[in-house]
Amino acid sequence: MAKKFSELRARMKPEAQARSAENAQIMLAAMPLNELRQARGLSQKMLADVLHVQQPAIAKIERRTDMYLSTLRSHIEAMGGQLEVVARFPDGVVKISNFADLGQKSTA
């Protein structure tokens, strides 16, 4: 008989629960576009409707490893998010501001 995950988690030691929660946050912090879409509760069809494209176009975007920032930005915004481009260096993090107005410039 299958056990409920909540019951299994309740039997875990507090340290193990904390490690598990930390690992879950790490996994949620970095994921491919298709997993992000699924985590947001969206189907490819729903996202395609928002972006006014066909569903196969969404599948193609999610498989790509290289794309325009404007394509990625519109995909993220259609999911309700906001894209930021950040450069990480040993001595700090810099948000690249060139792309902040990318969406506004294309509509002007």
Number of C-alpha atoms within 10 A of each C-alpha: 3 4 7 8 8 8 9 9 13 10 10 12 10 11 9 12 14 12 12 14 12 12 12 11 11 11 10 12 9 10 12 10 18 17 14 16 20 11 12 11 10 15 15 17 16 17 19 19 13 13 17 9 12 14 16 12 13 20 15 9 16 17 11 9 7 8 9 7 14 14 11 16 18 17 23 17 14 17 18 9 11 12 15 13 12 11 10 9 8 5 6 7 10 11 12 11 11 8 15 14 9 13 12 8 9 8 6 5
